Amino acid sequence: MNAISGAYDWLTTSANWQGEKGVWHRLAEHLYFSGVCLAVACVVALPVALLLGHIGKGGALAVNISNVGRAVPTLAVLILLTLTPLGEHGDVPTLIALVLFAVPPLLTNAYVGMREVDRAVVEAARGMGMSGRQVFARVELPLAYPLVMTGVRSAAVQVVATATLAAMAGEGGLGRIITAGFNLQNTPQVVAGAFLVAVLALVVEGVLVLLGRVFDPMRGRSRVSG
C-alpha cells in the first residue's frame, strides 16, 4: 500500500508533470511513437490483408508468416536493430520494432473479416451486376469493418503498452518514467509510470471504440454476416 500511496503522491506533485522529464512531455513522446507506428502498420498491413481477403488467395500464408513475428520478443528485435547501422538514426529502430509488432493483429483480423463475409451476399451482389471493386467497397468492406476495427484496437493497445520499451533504446516516452524510477530505486515512481501507461492504453481503446461506431459504414443498417 505504501507504493500505491507513494504513486498517488508522485502523480499529484505538479513538478513531476513539468519540463522535458515531466509527464506531459513524456506523454507527447509516447503518443508520437504509438501514433506513427500504428499509422505505418495500418498502411502496410491493411491493404494487403483486404486485397488477399477479397481475392481469397495467399491470405493464410501471409497471416501465418505475420504471426511468426509474435513469437519474437519486441525487445530482442529492438536491441538487434539498435546494433545495426539503423541504430545511428535516432528513433528508427524503435519505430520499426513497434511497426513489426503491430502488423500481425491488423493483418489477421482484416483478412479473417473479409473471408467471413457471407459468400451468398457477395454472389448476390455480383449477380446484380456489381463490379469486383463495387463488391469490395459496398459489400465486403462494410461487413468486415467490425473485425478490421477490432484488429486496429488490438494493435493500438499493444503498441501503446510496448512503446515503453523505447526507453531501453534511450528514446523518450512514458517508459522513461519507469526506467528512471528503477534507476532511483523509487518504487512509487515505477508504479506511477505503469499506471500512466495503463490509463493511456484504456483511453486509446475507448477513443477507437467511439470512432469505430461513428465511422461504421453499416451504422443505421442491419448487418448481414456469415
CYANA upper distance limits for C-alpha pairs under 8 A (distance plus 0.5 A):
  1 MET  CA      5 SER  CA      6.64
  2 ASN  CA      6 GLY  CA      6.30
  2 ASN  CA    188 PRO  CA      8.49
  3 ALA  CA      7 ALA  CA      6.45
  3 ALA  CA    187 THR  CA      6.68
  3 ALA  CA    188 PRO  CA      5.30
  3 ALA  CA    191 VAL  CA      7.58
  4 ILE  CA      8 TYR  CA      6.77
  4 ILE  CA    188 PRO  CA      7.05
  4 ILE  CA    191 VAL  CA      7.64
  5 SER  CA      9 ASP  CA      6.79
  5 SER  CA    188 PRO  CA      8.23
  6 GLY  CA     10 TRP  CA      6.64
  6 GLY  CA    188 PRO  CA      5.39
  6 GLY  CA    189 GLN  CA      8.25
  7 ALA  CA     11 LEU  CA      6.61
  7 ALA  CA    187 THR  CA      8.49
  7 ALA  CA    188 PRO  CA      4.73
  7 ALA  CA    189 GLN  CA      6.36
  7 ALA  CA    190 VAL  CA      8.40
  7 ALA  CA    191 VAL  CA      6.43
  7 ALA  CA    192 ALA  CA      5.37
  8 TYR  CA     12 THR  CA      6.63
  8 TYR  CA    188 PRO  CA      8.44
  8 TYR  CA    192 ALA  CA      7.74
  9 ASP  CA     13 THR  CA      6.72
 10 TRP  CA     16 ASN  CA      7.50
 10 TRP  CA    188 PRO  CA      7.49
 10 TRP  CA    189 GLN  CA      6.99
 10 TRP  CA    192 ALA  CA      7.51
 11 LEU  CA     16 ASN  CA      7.56
 11 LEU  CA     17 TRP  CA      8.44
 11 LEU  CA    192 ALA  CA      7.03
 13 THR  CA     17 TRP  CA      7.97
 14 SER  CA     18 GLN  CA      7.42
 15 ALA  CA     22 GLY  CA      7.91
 16 ASN  CA     21 LYS  CA      8.23
 16 ASN  CA     22 GLY  CA      5.59
 16 ASN  CA     23 VAL  CA      6.87
 17 TRP  CA     21 LYS  CA      8.41
 17 TRP  CA     22 GLY  CA      4.70
 17 TRP  CA     23 VAL  CA      4.90
 17 TRP  CA     24 TRP  CA      6.18
 17 TRP  CA     25 HIS  CA      8.39
 18 GLN  CA     22 GLY  CA      4.94
 18 GLN  CA     23 VAL  CA      7.21
 18 GLN  CA     24 TRP  CA      7.20
 18 GLN  CA     25 HIS  CA      8.00
 19 GLY  CA     25 HIS  CA      7.42
 20 GLU  CA     25 HIS  CA      6.12
 20 GLU  CA     26 ARG  CA      7.94
 21 LYS  CA     25 HIS  CA      7.10
 21 LYS  CA     26 ARG  CA      7.14
 21 LYS  CA    177 ILE  CA      8.38
 22 GLY  CA     26 ARG  CA      6.77
 23 VAL  CA     27 LEU  CA      6.31
 23 VAL  CA    174 LEU  CA      7.80
 23 VAL  CA    177 ILE  CA      8.38
 24 TRP  CA     28 ALA  CA      6.74
 25 HIS  CA     29 GLU  CA      6.88
 25 HIS  CA    173 GLY  CA      8.49
 26 ARG  CA     30 HIS  CA      6.60
 26 ARG  CA    172 GLY  CA      6.76
 26 ARG  CA    173 GLY  CA      5.01
 26 ARG  CA    174 LEU  CA      5.65
 26 ARG  CA    176 ARG  CA      7.98
 26 ARG  CA    177 ILE  CA      8.37
 27 LEU  CA     31 LEU  CA      6.62
 27 LEU  CA    173 GLY  CA      6.50
 27 LEU  CA    174 LEU  CA      6.42
 28 ALA  CA     32 TYR  CA      6.63
 28 ALA  CA    173 GLY  CA      7.83
 29 GLU  CA     33 PHE  CA      6.83
 29 GLU  CA    172 GLY  CA      6.29
 29 GLU  CA    173 GLY  CA      5.26
 29 GLU  CA    174 LEU  CA      8.22
 30 HIS  CA     34 SER  CA      6.60
 30 HIS  CA    160 VAL  CA      7.96
 30 HIS  CA    163 ALA  CA      7.26
 30 HIS  CA    164 THR  CA      8.21
 30 HIS  CA    172 GLY  CA      7.47
 30 HIS  CA    173 GLY  CA      4.58
 30 HIS  CA    174 LEU  CA      6.51
 31 LEU  CA     35 GLY  CA      6.18
 31 LEU  CA    160 VAL  CA      8.25
 31 LEU  CA    173 GLY  CA      8.30
 32 TYR  CA     36 VAL  CA      6.48
 33 PHE  CA     37 CYS  CA      6.57
 33 PHE  CA     95 LEU  CA      7.20
 33 PHE  CA    163 ALA  CA      7.33
 33 PHE  CA    173 GLY  CA      8.29
 34 SER  CA     38 LEU  CA      6.52
 34 SER  CA     98 LEU  CA      8.45
 34 SER  CA    156 ALA  CA      7.86
 34 SER  CA    159 VAL  CA      6.31
 34 SER  CA    160 VAL  CA      6.07
 34 SER  CA    163 ALA  CA      7.02
 35 GLY  CA     39 ALA  CA      6.55
 36 VAL  CA     40 VAL  CA      6.64
 36 VAL  CA     95 LEU  CA      8.19
 37 CYS  CA     41 ALA  CA      6.51
 37 CYS  CA     95 LEU  CA      6.36
 37 CYS  CA     96 ILE  CA      8.12
 37 CYS  CA     98 LEU  CA      6.54
 37 CYS  CA     99 VAL  CA      5.52
 37 CYS  CA    102 ALA  CA      8.15
 37 CYS  CA    159 VAL  CA      8.15
 38 LEU  CA     42 CYS  CA      6.58
 38 LEU  CA     99 VAL  CA      7.16
 38 LEU  CA    102 ALA  CA      7.17
 38 LEU  CA    155 ALA  CA      7.70
 38 LEU  CA    156 ALA  CA      6.81
 38 LEU  CA    159 VAL  CA      7.75
 39 ALA  CA     43 VAL  CA      6.77
 40 VAL  CA     44 VAL  CA      6.69
 40 VAL  CA     99 VAL  CA      7.22
 41 ALA  CA     45 ALA  CA      6.31
 41 ALA  CA     46 LEU  CA      8.44
 41 ALA  CA     99 VAL  CA      5.72
 41 ALA  CA    100 LEU  CA      7.90
 41 ALA  CA    102 ALA  CA      6.55
 41 ALA  CA    103 VAL  CA      5.93
 41 ALA  CA    106 LEU  CA      8.27
 42 CYS  CA     46 LEU  CA      5.84
 42 CYS  CA     47 PRO  CA      8.48
 42 CYS  CA    103 VAL  CA      7.87
 42 CYS  CA    106 LEU  CA      7.43
 42 CYS  CA    152 VAL  CA      8.31
 43 VAL  CA     47 PRO  CA      7.27
 44 VAL  CA     48 VAL  CA      7.58
 44 VAL  CA    103 VAL  CA      8.17
 45 ALA  CA     49 ALA  CA      6.58
 45 ALA  CA    103 VAL  CA      6.31
 45 ALA  CA    104 PRO  CA      8.50
 45 ALA  CA    106 LEU  CA      6.69
 45 ALA  CA    107 LEU  CA      5.72
 46 LEU  CA     50 LEU  CA      6.40
 46 LEU  CA    106 LEU  CA      6.96
 46 LEU  CA    107 LEU  CA      6.56
 46 LEU  CA    110 ALA  CA      7.04
 47 PRO  CA     51 LEU  CA      6.47
 48 VAL  CA     52 LEU  CA      6.58
 48 VAL  CA    107 LEU  CA      8.06
 49 ALA  CA     53 GLY  CA      6.43
 49 ALA  CA     59 GLY  CA      7.37
 49 ALA  CA    107 LEU  CA      5.75
 49 ALA  CA    108 THR  CA      7.87
 49 ALA  CA    110 ALA  CA      6.16
 49 ALA  CA    111 TYR  CA      5.27
 50 LEU  CA     54 HIS  CA      6.53
 50 LEU  CA    110 ALA  CA      6.54
 50 LEU  CA    111 TYR  CA      6.31
 50 LEU  CA    114 MET  CA      7.06
 50 LEU  CA    141 LEU  CA      8.46
 51 LEU  CA     55 ILE  CA      6.80
 52 LEU  CA     56 GLY  CA      6.09
 52 LEU  CA     57 LYS  CA      6.23
 52 LEU  CA     58 GLY  CA      6.75
 52 LEU  CA     59 GLY  CA      5.66
 52 LEU  CA    111 TYR  CA      7.38
 53 GLY  CA     57 LYS  CA      7.73
 53 GLY  CA     59 GLY  CA      6.82
 53 GLY  CA    110 ALA  CA      8.21
 53 GLY  CA    111 TYR  CA      5.41
 53 GLY  CA    112 VAL  CA      7.69
 53 GLY  CA    113 GLY  CA      8.39
 53 GLY  CA    114 MET  CA      5.48
 53 GLY  CA    115 ARG  CA      5.97
 54 HIS  CA    114 MET  CA      6.90
 54 HIS  CA    115 ARG  CA      7.85
 54 HIS  CA    136 PHE  CA      7.31
 54 HIS  CA    140 GLU  CA      8.13
 56 GLY  CA    115 ARG  CA      7.66
 58 GLY  CA     62 ALA  CA      6.82
 59 GLY  CA     63 VAL  CA      6.58
 59 GLY  CA    111 TYR  CA      7.18
 60 ALA  CA     64 ASN  CA      6.64
 61 LEU  CA     65 ILE  CA      6.61
 62 ALA  CA     66 SER  CA      6.63
 63 VAL  CA     67 ASN  CA      6.55
 63 VAL  CA    104 PRO  CA      7.64
 63 VAL  CA    107 LEU  CA      6.98
 63 VAL  CA    108 THR  CA      6.06
 63 VAL  CA    111 TYR  CA      8.43
 64 ASN  CA     68 VAL  CA      6.93
 65 ILE  CA     69 GLY  CA      7.81
 66 SER  CA     70 ARG  CA      8.03
 66 SER  CA    103 VAL  CA      7.55
 66 SER  CA    104 PRO  CA      5.57
 66 SER  CA    107 LEU  CA      8.05
 67 ASN  CA     71 ALA  CA      7.92
 67 ASN  CA    104 PRO  CA      6.06
 68 VAL  CA     72 VAL  CA      7.82
 69 GLY  CA    100 LEU  CA      7.76
 69 GLY  CA    101 PHE  CA      7.59
 69 GLY  CA    104 PRO  CA      7.85
 70 ARG  CA    101 PHE  CA      7.44
 70 ARG  CA    104 PRO  CA      7.78
 72 VAL  CA     76 ALA  CA      7.73
 72 VAL  CA     77 VAL  CA      7.78
 73 PRO  CA     77 VAL  CA      7.04
 74 THR  CA     78 LEU  CA      6.61
 74 THR  CA     97 ALA  CA      6.75
 74 THR  CA     98 LEU  CA      7.85
 74 THR  CA    101 PHE  CA      7.26
 74 THR  CA    162 THR  CA      8.40
 75 LEU  CA     79 ILE  CA      6.65
 75 LEU  CA    165 LEU  CA      7.25
 76 ALA  CA     80 LEU  CA      6.68
 77 VAL  CA     81 LEU  CA      6.60
 77 VAL  CA     97 ALA  CA      6.54
 78 LEU  CA     82 THR  CA      6.59
 78 LEU  CA     93 PRO  CA      6.49
 78 LEU  CA     94 THR  CA      6.51
 78 LEU  CA     97 ALA  CA      6.05
 78 LEU  CA    169 ALA  CA      8.10
 79 ILE  CA     83 LEU  CA      6.88
 79 ILE  CA    169 ALA  CA      7.98
 80 LEU  CA     84 THR  CA      7.15
 81 LEU  CA     85 PRO  CA      8.38
 81 LEU  CA     86 LEU  CA      6.79
 81 LEU  CA     87 GLY  CA      6.75
 81 LEU  CA     93 PRO  CA      5.79
 81 LEU  CA     97 ALA  CA      8.40
 82 THR  CA     86 LEU  CA      6.83
 82 THR  CA     87 GLY  CA      4.51
 82 THR  CA     88 GLU  CA      8.19
 82 THR  CA     93 PRO  CA      6.26
 82 THR  CA    169 ALA  CA      7.82
 83 LEU  CA     87 GLY  CA      6.36
 85 PRO  CA     89 HIS  CA      8.29
 86 LEU  CA     92 VAL  CA      7.06
 86 LEU  CA     93 PRO  CA      6.69
 87 GLY  CA     91 ASP  CA      8.36
 87 GLY  CA     92 VAL  CA      7.65
 87 GLY  CA     93 PRO  CA      6.59
 89 HIS  CA     93 PRO  CA      8.29
 90 GLY  CA    171 GLU  CA      8.40
 91 ASP  CA     95 LEU  CA      6.77
 91 ASP  CA    171 GLU  CA      7.09
 92 VAL  CA     96 ILE  CA      6.64
 93 PRO  CA     97 ALA  CA      6.61
 94 THR  CA     98 LEU  CA      6.69
 94 THR  CA    166 ALA  CA      6.41
 94 THR  CA    169 ALA  CA      7.94
 95 LEU  CA     99 VAL  CA      6.60
 96 ILE  CA    100 LEU  CA      6.70
 97 ALA  CA    101 PHE  CA      6.78
 98 LEU  CA    102 ALA  CA      6.68
 98 LEU  CA    159 VAL  CA      6.80
 98 LEU  CA    162 THR  CA      7.90
 98 LEU  CA    163 ALA  CA      7.54
 99 VAL  CA    103 VAL  CA      6.76
100 LEU  CA    104 PRO  CA      8.19
101 PHE  CA    155 ALA  CA      8.47
101 PHE  CA    159 VAL  CA      7.82
102 ALA  CA    106 LEU  CA      7.30
102 ALA  CA    155 ALA  CA      5.46
102 ALA  CA    156 ALA  CA      7.94
102 ALA  CA    158 GLN  CA      7.70
102 ALA  CA    159 VAL  CA      6.92
103 VAL  CA    107 LEU  CA      6.46
103 VAL  CA    155 ALA  CA      7.94
104 PRO  CA    108 THR  CA      6.40
105 PRO  CA    109 ASN  CA      6.43
105 PRO  CA    151 GLY  CA      5.65
105 PRO  CA    152 VAL  CA      7.95
105 PRO  CA    154 SER  CA      7.13
105 PRO  CA    155 ALA  CA      6.41
106 LEU  CA    110 ALA  CA      6.56
106 LEU  CA    148 VAL  CA      7.55
106 LEU  CA    151 GLY  CA      5.16
106 LEU  CA    152 VAL  CA      6.32
106 LEU  CA    154 SER  CA      8.46
106 LEU  CA    155 ALA  CA      7.00
107 LEU  CA    111 TYR  CA      6.56
107 LEU  CA    151 GLY  CA      8.21
108 THR  CA    112 VAL  CA      6.56
108 THR  CA    151 GLY  CA      8.01
109 ASN  CA    113 GLY  CA      6.34
109 ASN  CA    147 LEU  CA      6.02
109 ASN  CA    148 VAL  CA      6.02
109 ASN  CA    150 THR  CA      7.56
109 ASN  CA    151 GLY  CA      5.64
110 ALA  CA    114 MET  CA      6.79
110 ALA  CA    144 ALA  CA      7.67
110 ALA  CA    147 LEU  CA      6.78
110 ALA  CA    148 VAL  CA      5.05
110 ALA  CA    151 GLY  CA      7.41
111 TYR  CA    115 ARG  CA      6.80
112 VAL  CA    116 GLU  CA      6.51
112 VAL  CA    147 LEU  CA      8.12
113 GLY  CA    117 VAL  CA      7.20
113 GLY  CA    143 LEU  CA      8.24
113 GLY  CA    144 ALA  CA      4.94
113 GLY  CA    145 TYR  CA      7.75
113 GLY  CA    146 PRO  CA      8.19
113 GLY  CA    147 LEU  CA      5.72
113 GLY  CA    148 VAL  CA      6.94
114 MET  CA    140 GLU  CA      6.64
114 MET  CA    141 LEU  CA      7.40
114 MET  CA    143 LEU  CA      8.25
114 MET  CA    144 ALA  CA      5.70
116 GLU  CA    144 ALA  CA      8.03
116 GLU  CA    225 SER  CA      7.74
116 GLU  CA    226 GLY  CA      6.35
117 VAL  CA    121 VAL  CA      8.22
117 VAL  CA    122 VAL  CA      8.18
117 VAL  CA    140 GLU  CA      6.75
117 VAL  CA    143 LEU  CA      6.80
117 VAL  CA    144 ALA  CA      7.02
117 VAL  CA    225 SER  CA      5.99
117 VAL  CA    226 GLY  CA      6.01
118 ASP  CA    122 VAL  CA      7.15
118 ASP  CA    224 VAL  CA      7.99
118 ASP  CA    225 SER  CA      5.81
118 ASP  CA    226 GLY  CA      4.74
119 ARG  CA    123 GLU  CA      6.59
119 ARG  CA    226 GLY  CA      8.17
120 ALA  CA    124 ALA  CA      6.54
121 VAL  CA    125 ALA  CA      6.74
121 VAL  CA    139 VAL  CA      8.33
122 VAL  CA    126 ARG  CA      6.85
122 VAL  CA    135 VAL  CA      7.31
122 VAL  CA    139 VAL  CA      7.38
122 VAL  CA    140 GLU  CA      7.77
123 GLU  CA    127 GLY  CA      6.52
124 ALA  CA    128 MET  CA      6.83
125 ALA  CA    129 GLY  CA      7.37
125 ALA  CA    130 MET  CA      6.35
125 ALA  CA    135 VAL  CA      6.96
125 ALA  CA    139 VAL  CA      8.09
126 ARG  CA    130 MET  CA      5.42
126 ARG  CA    131 SER  CA      7.24
126 ARG  CA    132 GLY  CA      8.19
126 ARG  CA    135 VAL  CA      7.49
130 MET  CA    134 GLN  CA      6.13
130 MET  CA    135 VAL  CA      6.53
131 SER  CA    135 VAL  CA      6.66
132 GLY  CA    136 PHE  CA      6.68
133 ARG  CA    137 ALA  CA      6.67
134 GLN  CA    138 ARG  CA      6.13
134 GLN  CA    139 VAL  CA      8.06
135 VAL  CA    139 VAL  CA      5.63
135 VAL  CA    140 GLU  CA      6.77
136 PHE  CA    140 GLU  CA      5.40
136 PHE  CA    141 LEU  CA      6.28
137 ALA  CA    141 LEU  CA      6.03
137 ALA  CA    142 PRO  CA      7.72
138 ARG  CA    142 PRO  CA      6.94
139 VAL  CA    143 LEU  CA      6.78
140 GLU  CA    144 ALA  CA      6.49
141 LEU  CA    145 TYR  CA      6.36
142 PRO  CA    216 ASP  CA      8.04
142 PRO  CA    217 PRO  CA      6.07
142 PRO  CA    218 MET  CA      6.65
143 LEU  CA    218 MET  CA      7.98
143 LEU  CA    223 ARG  CA      7.22
143 LEU  CA    224 VAL  CA      7.58
143 LEU  CA    225 SER  CA      7.14
144 ALA  CA    148 VAL  CA      6.77
145 TYR  CA    149 MET  CA      6.59
145 TYR  CA    216 ASP  CA      7.65
145 TYR  CA    217 PRO  CA      8.32
146 PRO  CA    150 THR  CA      6.67
146 PRO  CA    212 GLY  CA      8.50
147 LEU  CA    151 GLY  CA      6.77
148 VAL  CA    152 VAL  CA      6.89
149 MET  CA    153 ARG  CA      6.61
149 MET  CA    212 GLY  CA      7.05
150 THR  CA    154 SER  CA      6.59
151 GLY  CA    155 ALA  CA      6.52
152 VAL  CA    156 ALA  CA      6.51
153 ARG  CA    157 VAL  CA      6.67
153 ARG  CA    205 GLU  CA      6.33
153 ARG  CA    208 LEU  CA      6.85
153 ARG  CA    209 VAL  CA      8.11
154 SER  CA    158 GLN  CA      6.69
155 ALA  CA    159 VAL  CA      6.52
156 ALA  CA    160 VAL  CA      6.62
156 ALA  CA    201 ALA  CA      8.38
156 ALA  CA    204 VAL  CA      7.82
156 ALA  CA    205 GLU  CA      7.82
157 VAL  CA    161 ALA  CA      6.71
157 VAL  CA    201 ALA  CA      5.74
157 VAL  CA    202 LEU  CA      8.08
157 VAL  CA    204 VAL  CA      7.49
157 VAL  CA    205 GLU  CA      6.95
158 GLN  CA    162 THR  CA      6.45
159 VAL  CA    163 ALA  CA      6.20
160 VAL  CA    164 THR  CA      8.00
160 VAL  CA    197 VAL  CA      7.78
160 VAL  CA    200 LEU  CA      7.96
160 VAL  CA    201 ALA  CA      6.37
161 ALA  CA    197 VAL  CA      6.85
161 ALA  CA    198 ALA  CA      7.77
161 ALA  CA    201 ALA  CA      7.14
163 ALA  CA    173 GLY  CA      7.75
163 ALA  CA    175 GLY  CA      7.85
164 THR  CA    173 GLY  CA      6.86
164 THR  CA    174 LEU  CA      6.50
164 THR  CA    175 GLY  CA      4.44
164 THR  CA    176 ARG  CA      7.92
164 THR  CA    197 VAL  CA      8.45
165 LEU  CA    169 ALA  CA      7.79
165 LEU  CA    175 GLY  CA      6.87
166 ALA  CA    170 GLY  CA      7.12
166 ALA  CA    171 GLU  CA      5.61
166 ALA  CA    172 GLY  CA      6.83
166 ALA  CA    173 GLY  CA      7.35
166 ALA  CA    175 GLY  CA      7.31
167 ALA  CA    171 GLU  CA      5.42
167 ALA  CA    172 GLY  CA      6.23
167 ALA  CA    173 GLY  CA      7.28
167 ALA  CA    175 GLY  CA      5.73
167 ALA  CA    176 ARG  CA      5.64
167 ALA  CA    179 THR  CA      7.57
171 GLU  CA    176 ARG  CA      8.34
172 GLY  CA    176 ARG  CA      6.53
173 GLY  CA    177 ILE  CA      8.38
174 LEU  CA    178 ILE  CA      7.50
174 LEU  CA    193 GLY  CA      6.87
174 LEU  CA    196 LEU  CA      7.99
174 LEU  CA    197 VAL  CA      7.23
175 GLY  CA    179 THR  CA      6.70
175 GLY  CA    193 GLY  CA      7.55
176 ARG  CA    180 ALA  CA      6.33
177 ILE  CA    181 GLY  CA      6.66
177 ILE  CA    189 GLN  CA      7.48
177 ILE  CA    190 VAL  CA      7.40
177 ILE  CA    193 GLY  CA      6.01
178 ILE  CA    182 PHE  CA      6.88
178 ILE  CA    189 GLN  CA      7.12
178 ILE  CA    190 VAL  CA      5.03
178 ILE  CA    191 VAL  CA      8.11
178 ILE  CA    192 ALA  CA      8.36
178 ILE  CA    193 GLY  CA      5.63
178 ILE  CA    194 ALA  CA      7.33
179 THR  CA    183 ASN  CA      6.67
179 THR  CA    190 VAL  CA      7.84
180 ALA  CA    184 LEU  CA      6.62
180 ALA  CA    189 GLN  CA      8.49
180 ALA  CA    190 VAL  CA      8.34
181 GLY  CA    185 GLN  CA      6.27
181 GLY  CA    186 ASN  CA      5.21
181 GLY  CA    187 THR  CA      6.80
181 GLY  CA    188 PRO  CA      8.16
181 GLY  CA    189 GLN  CA      5.58
181 GLY  CA    190 VAL  CA      5.45
182 PHE  CA    186 ASN  CA      6.62
182 PHE  CA    187 THR  CA      7.52
182 PHE  CA    190 VAL  CA      7.06
186 ASN  CA    190 VAL  CA      7.09
187 THR  CA    191 VAL  CA      6.72
188 PRO  CA    192 ALA  CA      6.52
189 GLN  CA    193 GLY  CA      6.59
190 VAL  CA    194 ALA  CA      6.73
191 VAL  CA    195 PHE  CA      6.56
192 ALA  CA    196 LEU  CA      6.72
193 GLY  CA    197 VAL  CA      6.89
194 ALA  CA    198 ALA  CA      6.74
195 PHE  CA    199 VAL  CA      6.63
196 LEU  CA    200 LEU  CA      6.58
197 VAL  CA    201 ALA  CA      6.69
198 ALA  CA    202 LEU  CA      6.84
199 VAL  CA    203 VAL  CA      6.63
200 LEU  CA    204 VAL  CA      6.56
201 ALA  CA    205 GLU  CA      6.72
202 LEU  CA    206 GLY  CA      6.61
203 VAL  CA    207 VAL  CA      6.63
204 VAL  CA    208 LEU  CA      6.71
205 GLU  CA    209 VAL  CA      6.63
206 GLY  CA    210 LEU  CA      6.80
207 VAL  CA    211 LEU  CA      6.65
208 LEU  CA    212 GLY  CA      6.30
209 VAL  CA    213 ARG  CA      6.88
210 LEU  CA    214 VAL  CA      6.78
211 LEU  CA    215 PHE  CA      6.56
212 GLY  CA    216 ASP  CA      6.28
213 ARG  CA    219 ARG  CA      7.88
214 VAL  CA    219 ARG  CA      8.34
215 PHE  CA    219 ARG  CA      8.33
218 MET  CA    222 SER  CA      7.53
218 MET  CA    223 ARG  CA      7.01
